[in-house]
Amino acid sequence: MRDSKNLNFSNRFIELGPEFYQAKTPDPVTDPYLVDFSPSTAKLIDLAPEENSTQGFIGRFSGNMPLEGAQPLAMAYSGHQFGSYNPRLGDGRGLLLGEVKNKKQEIWDIHLKGAGPTRFARGFDGRATLQSSIREHLASEALNGLGVPTTRSLAIIGIRELIYRQKPEMAAILVRVADSHIRFGSFEFFHYTGQPKNVQRLLEFSIQCHYPEIAEESDRYRIFFQRTLQRTAKMIAKWQAVGFIHGVMNTDNMCITGTTFDYGPYGFMDRFVANHTPNHSDTQRRYAYSQQSEIGFWNLNKLAETLVSLVGAEPLQEEMRQYQTLFNRFYREEMAKKMGLAILDSEFTQCVQGMFQLLQEHQLDYSNFFRFLADYPGNPQMVNSAINNAKNELSSWLSQYLKLTQREDLNHEERKTQMDAINPKYILRSHLVQNALDKALKESDFSEIERLRILLENPFQDQPEIFEHYGIDADSYAQDTPDSFLCQQTSCSA
């Protein structure tokens, strides 16, 4: 394992030239301190977990000390935000430090979010709030625990400086680890500014970094788009299956590797409301849960437009026509696993449709429904007591579901084991996040952030020894979201 002084940074992106970025070092900060550190993320870059307690780590990743080999830069990009093109984006407060290769020969980007203003800052202070940093830190680690492709959060470093949003807030830096920071909007920037050669250079760079095995193929540009489409469809299918709502699916928040990227006003489904959006500014519900698949398609179309001169309109349209079929297949497979079923025929489709009608009409808790379903028929009292208001409809649907389970080559215990391994007992509910935020912001107590991170690293089963060590009450963390927190909405800076 390495310490933070010997991470052996490199930066291939800087070789693209100054049109693609602004070279800039992080701004020094006042009295930085560690809020939380993820040992499991540290493993990705072979960083020793005990680094979390060193002043060297805090100094280097706060911008107060240089990182050997790092070449920090703010990336240029634009994007469509809520359906309208915005040419003035870019890393206004973020810096890509460079890449670190681990012992497995995997390459990871290291990025600071909140490292001071760049030329893309548009007059803003270039800082991140402590509140938004905590929210992203917990969400990225929670989605990773659920098996959803995501950026990771190595650490939150607090800054003893006030910044101003709607009110004065404490600032922080988020240390993000990702397989890529190239966005759909990265291509849009060069396309809409009439720089086709730089679109091609960025495309070649993306292929070399992420798909080197196709670098010599004559149709590599089409294959690149095909793989981006496939990964995006699979990512969104996983979002839908776990009940995750991104909240701001702008094209500058879509990564070419199909990785969940840039957390703002996200949410996890509690009581099932298909058109819920966690973004209070999304009054048209453009980015609601029920819209995410369609928005993925829309965003991919915008990426395709930047590649027409290199690939041709018809080949790209042909790839786009595969999107809905791919998404439907991925989503059906995810839902089948959640239901403990493997035969995906018309009866399965009818059963799934009936389930969502039941969930929607009675606004049942999405995650706990599947945990209760795994107990059926072994413990029907648990199911019925949990969703008492839907007893009549539930009884009819459960009869249909039970018939499907009887077609499978599994007994009840085997099905329950499989379902419990895919359906989380714990999700990042809004009241759990708020409790962690209240302790952190009002009391400077970061223990609940650590507690949630530990809990959500393996959200499928209890871990008695770990729970006892961290003071985790397993039952309370698994309860339905309280009424006062249902369908909660937040802002992009919250």
C-alpha positions in Angstrom: 0.0 0.0 0.0 1.1 3.6 -0.7 0.9 6.8 1.2 -0.5 10.0 -0.3 3.0 11.3 -1.1 3.8 8.3 -3.5 0.7 7.9 -5.6 2.7 8.2 -8.8 0.3 10.5 -10.7 0.3 10.9 -14.4 -2.1 12.9 -16.6 -2.9 11.8 -20.1 -5.6 14.4 -20.6 -3.1 17.3 -20.4 -1.5 16.0 -23.6 -4.7 17.1 -25.5 -3.6 20.7 -25.2 -4.9 24.0 -23.7 -8.1 24.0 -25.8 -9.4 21.2 -23.6 -8.7 22.7 -20.2 -7.2 25.4 -17.9 -4.1 24.3 -16.0 -4.5 25.5 -12.4 -3.4 24.6 -8.9 -5.9 24.3 -6.1 -6.4 27.4 -4.0 -5.0 27.1 -0.5 -7.6 26.7 2.3 -7.9 27.6 5.9 -7.3 25.0 8.6 -8.5 21.9 6.7 -9.8 18.9 8.6 -11.1 15.4 7.7 -14.8 14.9 7.7 -14.9 11.3 6.4 -12.6 8.9 4.6 -13.6 5.7 2.6 -11.1 2.9 3.1 -12.8 0.8 0.3 -12.3 3.7 -2.2 -8.7 4.1 -1.0 -8.1 0.4 -2.0 -8.9 1.3 -5.6 -5.7 3.4 -5.7 -3.7 1.2 -3.3 -3.7 4.0 -0.7 -3.1 2.9 2.8 -6.2 3.2 5.0 -4.2 4.7 7.8 -3.6 7.8 5.6 -6.9 9.1 6.8 -5.3 10.2 10.1 -2.2 11.9 8.6 -1.8 15.7 8.1 0.0 14.9 4.9 -3.1 13.4 3.3 -5.3 16.4 4.4 -2.7 18.9 3.3 -2.2 17.4 -0.1 -5.9 16.8 -1.0 -7.0 20.2 0.4 -4.6 22.0 -2.0 -2.3 23.2 0.8 0.6 20.9 -0.2 1.7 19.8 -3.7 1.0 16.2 -4.9 4.0 14.8 -6.6 3.4 14.2 -10.3 -0.1 15.8 -10.3 -0.9 18.2 -13.0 -4.2 19.8 -12.0 -6.5 21.1 -14.6 -10.1 22.3 -15.1 -11.8 20.6 -18.0 -13.7 22.4 -20.7 -17.2 21.2 -21.5 -20.7 22.5 -22.2 -24.1 20.8 -22.2 -27.8 20.7 -22.4 -29.4 21.7 -19.1 -33.1 20.9 -18.7 -33.3 20.6 -22.5 -31.6 23.9 -23.4 -28.0 24.3 -24.5 -25.7 26.1 -22.2 -22.3 27.0 -23.7 -20.8 28.4 -20.5 -20.0 25.4 -18.4 -16.7 23.7 -17.6 -15.1 22.8 -14.3 -15.9 26.0 -12.4 -14.9 24.6 -9.1 -13.3 21.2 -9.9 -9.8 20.1 -10.8 -8.6 16.9 -12.3 -5.4 16.1 -10.5 -4.4 13.3 -12.8 -4.5 9.5 -12.9 -3.3 6.8 -10.6 -2.6 3.2 -11.7 -3.1 0.5 -9.1 -1.4 -2.9 -8.9 -4.1 -4.4 -11.0 -3.1 -2.0 -13.8 -6.5 -0.2 -13.4 -6.3 3.6 -14.0 -8.4 6.0 -11.8 -8.9 9.7 -12.2 -8.5 11.7 -9.0 -10.5 14.9 -8.8 -11.1 17.7 -6.3 -14.5 19.3 -6.2 -14.5 22.6 -4.5 -10.8 23.5 -5.0 -11.4 27.2 -5.9 -12.6 29.2 -8.9 -11.3 28.5 -12.4 -11.9 30.5 -15.6 -15.1 28.5 -16.0 -16.5 29.6 -12.6 -18.8 32.3 -14.1 -18.3 34.6 -11.2 -18.9 32.0 -8.5 -16.6 31.2 -5.5 -15.4 27.8 -6.8 -16.1 26.1 -3.5 -18.5 23.3 -2.6 -20.7 23.4 0.5 -20.0 20.9 3.3 -23.7 19.8 3.0 -23.5 19.0 -0.7 -20.2 17.3 -0.3 -21.6 15.0 2.4 -24.6 14.2 0.2 -22.4 13.2 -2.7 -20.0 11.3 -0.5 -22.8 9.2 0.9 -24.7 8.7 -2.4 -21.6 7.5 -4.4 -20.7 5.0 -1.7 -24.3 3.9 -1.3 -24.8 3.2 -5.0 -21.5 1.4 -5.2 -22.8 -0.9 -2.3 -25.9 -1.5 -4.4 -23.8 -2.6 -7.4 -24.5 0.4 -9.6 -21.7 1.9 -11.6 -20.7 5.2 -10.0 -17.9 7.6 -9.2 -16.5 7.0 -5.8 -15.7 9.4 -2.9 -12.4 9.0 -1.2 -12.8 11.7 1.4 -14.5 14.9 2.4 -12.1 17.6 3.7 -13.7 20.4 5.6 -12.6 24.0 5.3 -13.1 26.6 8.1 -14.4 29.2 5.7 -17.9 30.5 5.1 -19.3 30.6 1.6 -22.7 32.0 0.6 -25.5 30.3 -1.2 -29.0 31.1 0.0 -27.4 31.6 3.4 -23.8 31.3 4.8 -22.6 27.8 4.8 -19.4 25.9 5.7 -17.2 24.9 2.7 -15.6 21.6 1.9 -13.6 19.7 -0.8 -14.8 16.3 -2.1 -12.0 14.0 -3.3 -13.6 12.0 -6.1 -12.3 8.9 -7.8 -13.7 7.9 -11.2 -12.9 5.8 -14.3 -13.4 8.9 -16.4 -14.4 12.6 -16.2 -15.2 12.9 -19.9 -18.9 13.9 -20.3 -21.3 14.0 -23.2 -21.0 17.8 -22.8 -17.2 17.5 -23.4 -18.0 16.5 -27.0 -20.8 19.1 -27.3 -18.4 21.9 -26.3 -16.2 21.3 -29.4 -19.1 20.5 -31.7 -21.0 23.7 -31.0 -17.9 25.9 -31.1 -17.1 24.6 -34.6 -14.0 22.5 -33.7 -14.6 19.2 -35.5 -10.9 18.3 -35.3 -11.0 18.5 -31.5 -14.2 16.4 -31.4 -12.2 13.7 -33.3 -9.1 14.2 -31.0 -11.3 13.7 -27.9 -12.9 10.7 -29.5 -9.6 9.1 -30.2 -8.4 9.9 -26.7 -11.5 8.3 -25.2 -11.0 5.1 -27.2 -7.3 4.9 -26.3 -8.2 5.3 -22.6 -11.3 3.1 -22.3 -11.4 0.8 -25.3 -7.8 0.3 -26.6 -8.8 -3.0 -28.0 -10.8 -1.3 -30.8 -8.2 1.4 -31.5 -7.2 -0.2 -34.9 -10.8 -0.9 -36.0 -12.0 1.0 -39.0 -15.4 1.6 -37.4 -14.1 2.3 -34.0 -16.1 5.5 -33.7 -19.3 3.7 -34.2 -18.2 1.0 -31.7 -17.4 3.7 -29.2 -20.9 5.1 -29.4 -22.4 1.7 -29.3 -20.6 0.9 -26.1 -21.5 4.2 -24.5 -25.1 3.6 -25.4 -25.1 0.1 -23.9 -23.4 1.2 -20.7 -25.8 4.1 -20.3 -28.8 1.9 -20.8 -27.5 -0.6 -18.3 -26.7 2.1 -15.7 -30.2 3.6 -16.0 -31.8 0.1 -15.8 -30.0 -0.4 -12.5 -31.1 3.1 -11.3 -34.7 2.1 -12.0 -34.3 -1.3 -10.3 -32.9 0.1 -7.0 -35.2 3.1 -7.0 -32.5 5.8 -7.5 -33.5 9.1 -9.0 -30.5 11.2 -10.2 -32.4 14.5 -10.3 -30.2 16.4 -12.8 -29.7 14.3 -16.0 -28.2 17.2 -18.0 -25.7 16.1 -20.7 -22.8 17.6 -18.7 -23.7 15.1 -15.9 -23.6 12.1 -18.2 -20.3 10.2 -18.4 -19.1 8.3 -21.5 -18.4 5.1 -19.4 -22.0 4.7 -18.1 -21.0 5.8 -14.6 -23.3 7.6 -12.3 -21.8 11.1 -12.2 -22.2 14.5 -10.4 -24.7 14.0 -7.6 -26.9 17.0 -6.9 -30.5 16.8 -5.7 -30.7 13.0 -5.9 -33.1 10.7 -4.0 -34.0 7.1 -3.4 -37.6 6.0 -3.9 -39.4 5.5 -0.5 -43.2 5.2 -1.0 -43.6 4.5 -4.7 -44.5 7.6 -6.7 -43.5 7.1 -10.3 -43.3 10.8 -11.3 -41.4 11.9 -8.2 -38.3 14.1 -8.7 -36.0 15.0 -5.8 -35.1 18.3 -7.6 -37.3 21.2 -6.3 -36.4 23.3 -9.3 -37.6 20.7 -11.8 -41.2 21.9 -11.9 -41.9 20.2 -15.2 -40.6 16.8 -13.7 -38.3 16.4 -16.7 -36.0 14.3 -14.6 -38.6 12.3 -12.6 -38.1 8.6 -11.9 -40.4 7.6 -14.6 -38.6 9.8 -17.2 -35.0 8.6 -16.6 -34.9 6.0 -19.4 -36.4 8.5 -21.9 -33.9 11.2 -20.9 -31.0 8.8 -21.3 -32.2 8.3 -24.9 -32.5 12.1 -25.4 -29.0 12.7 -24.0 -27.5 9.9 -26.2 -29.1 11.6 -29.2 -27.2 14.8 -28.3 -24.0 12.9 -28.1 -24.7 11.3 -31.4 -25.2 14.7 -33.0 -21.6 15.6 -32.2 -20.3 12.4 -34.1 -22.4 12.6 -37.3 -19.5 14.0 -39.4 -17.3 11.1 -38.2 -19.7 8.2 -38.2 -22.6 9.2 -40.4 -26.2 9.9 -39.5 -27.6 6.5 -40.5 -25.2 4.3 -38.5 -25.8 6.4 -35.4 -29.5 6.2 -35.9 -29.2 2.5 -36.3 -27.4 2.3 -32.9 -30.0 4.6 -31.3 -32.8 2.3 -32.5 -31.2 -0.4 -30.3 -31.5 1.7 -27.1 -35.1 0.9 -26.0 -34.6 -2.9 -26.7 -31.4 -2.9 -24.7 -32.9 -0.9 -21.8 -36.0 -3.1 -21.7 -33.8 -6.3 -21.6 -31.5 -5.0 -18.9 -34.4 -3.7 -16.8 -36.4 -7.0 -17.1 -33.3 -8.9 -16.0 -32.8 -6.6 -13.0 -36.5 -6.9 -12.0 -36.5 -10.7 -12.4 -33.6 -10.9 -10.0 -35.4 -8.7 -7.5 -38.4 -11.0 -7.7 -36.5 -14.2 -7.5 -37.7 -15.3 -11.0 -35.8 -16.5 -14.1 -38.6 -17.3 -16.6 -39.2 -14.0 -18.4 -42.3 -14.6 -20.4 -45.6 -12.8 -20.9 -46.9 -14.0 -17.5 -43.8 -12.5 -15.9 -44.5 -9.2 -17.7 -48.1 -9.2 -16.5 -47.0 -9.9 -12.9 -44.5 -7.0 -13.0 -47.1 -4.6 -14.4 -49.5 -5.7 -11.6 -46.9 -5.1 -9.0 -46.1 -1.6 -10.1 -49.8 -0.8 -10.2 -50.1 -2.1 -6.6 -47.0 -0.1 -5.6 -48.3 3.1 -7.2 -51.9 2.9 -6.1 -51.1 2.3 -2.5 -47.7 4.1 -2.4 -46.0 1.2 -0.8 -42.4 1.4 0.3 -40.4 0.3 -2.7 -37.3 -1.2 -1.1 -39.0 -2.9 1.8 -41.7 -4.4 -0.5 -39.1 -6.7 -2.0 -37.6 -7.6 1.3 -41.1 -8.6 2.5 -41.8 -10.4 -0.8 -38.7 -12.6 -0.2 -40.4 -13.9 3.0 -43.6 -14.9 1.2 -45.2 -17.4 1.8 -42.9 -18.4 4.6 -43.9 -15.3 6.7 -47.1 -13.9 5.1 -47.9 -12.1 8.4 -44.8 -9.9 7.9 -46.0 -9.0 4.4 -49.6 -8.3 5.3 -48.8 -6.3 8.4 -46.3 -4.2 6.5 -48.7 -3.2 3.8 -52.0 -3.6 5.5 -53.8 -1.0 3.4 -53.4 -3.0 0.3 -54.5 -6.4 1.7 -57.2 -7.3 -0.8 -55.2 -6.4 -3.9 -52.1 -7.7 -2.4 -53.6 -11.1 -1.8 -54.7 -11.5 -5.4 -51.3 -10.4 -6.7 -49.4 -12.6 -4.4 -51.4 -15.6 -5.7 -50.3 -14.7 -9.2 -46.7 -14.3 -8.0 -46.7 -17.5 -6.1 -47.7 -19.4 -9.3 -44.6 -18.0 -11.0 -42.3 -18.9 -8.2 -43.6 -22.5 -8.4 -42.4 -22.7 -12.0 -38.8 -22.1 -10.9 -36.4 -24.8 -9.7 -36.0 -23.2 -6.3 -37.5 -23.8 -2.9 -38.6 -20.9 -0.6 -35.3 -20.7 1.3 -33.2 -20.7 -1.9 -35.4 -18.0 -3.4 -35.2 -15.9 -0.2 -31.5 -16.1 -0.1 -31.2 -15.0 -3.7 -33.7 -12.1 -3.3 -32.1 -10.9 -0.1 -28.8 -10.7 -1.9 -30.2 -8.4 -4.5 -32.8 -6.4 -2.6 -31.3 -4.0 0.0 -32.5 -3.9 3.6 -30.9 -0.5 3.9 -31.0 2.4 1.5 -29.9 6.0 1.8 -33.3 7.4 2.9 -33.8 11.1 3.1 -34.3 11.2 6.9 -31.1 9.3 7.4 -29.1 11.8 5.3 -30.8 14.7 7.1 -29.9 13.2 10.5 -26.2 12.9 9.4 -26.3 16.5 8.0 -27.8 17.9 11.2 -25.2 16.3 13.4 -22.4 17.5 11.1 -23.6 21.0 10.5 -25.0 21.8 13.9 -22.7 19.8 16.2 -19.6 19.2 14.1 -20.3 15.5 14.8 -19.3 13.4 11.8 -20.0 10.0 13.3 -23.3 9.5 11.6 -21.7 10.0 8.2 -19.2 7.2 9.0 -22.0 5.1 10.3 -24.1 5.4 7.2 -21.1 4.8 4.9 -20.3 1.6 6.8 -24.0 0.5 6.8 -24.4 1.1 3.1 -21.2 -0.6 2.0 -23.1 -3.9 2.4 -26.8 -2.9 2.4 -28.2 -6.4 2.0 -27.5 -8.1 5.3 -26.9 -7.4 9.0 -23.3 -7.4 10.2 -23.8 -7.8 14.0 -20.1 -7.3 15.0 -19.6 -4.3 12.8 -23.0 -2.8 13.8 -22.2 -3.2 17.4 -18.8 -1.6 17.0 -20.3 1.5 15.2 -23.5 1.7 17.3 -25.8 0.9 14.4 -29.4 0.0 15.3 -30.2 -2.4 12.5 -34.0 -2.2 12.8 -34.3 1.6 13.0 -32.1 2.1 9.9 -34.4 -0.3 7.9 -37.7 1.3 8.8 -39.9 3.1 6.2 -39.2 6.8 5.7 -41.2 8.9 8.1 -44.2 10.8 6.6 -42.5 14.2 7.0 -39.6 13.2 4.8 -41.6 11.4 2.0 -40.9 12.7 -1.5 -38.5 15.2 -0.2 -36.9 17.7 -2.6 -33.6 19.6 -2.4 -31.7 22.1 -4.5 -28.6 21.6 -6.5 -26.4 23.2 -3.8 -28.0 21.4 -0.9 
